[in-house]
Amino acid sequence: MNNTKRINNIIEALGKHEDTVESVRVLEEIGTNSSIDEVREMTAQALIRKNCPESLKVVIATEGKGINDLSARVAMSAINELLSLDDKTEAIKILEETMEKAEKQEIKDTARSVKTLITYSVQ
């Protein structure tokens, strides 16, 4: 089994783990800070699939992570994962909070753009 497959299995397991606070903490600390785009991408997807405030804040409101990743591939993958959520209620709530409270204008602008995409995808 190669390392990518092992890492993917670990990320998936953490994404499904019942202890939300601890699993989100580990995913954020290790996965979203990885130097490997593919690991950050898989981590963002796992955090979005959790679809809880703690995990969504990491990928929506944190500089350099999820939709704010410097890699276009990672950011677009996170946005596509948000668009594919069946229940987007929590994501929209976190996007709106981010638009209001984020300190950096760039993060506010990204949240606004993603919220617009989600709004149009629901109609």
Summary of the structure (lengths in Angstrom):
residues: 123
radius of gyration: 13.6
end to end distance: 42.8
largest distance: 45.0
contacts: 389
relative contact order: 0.11
helix: 78%
strand: 0%
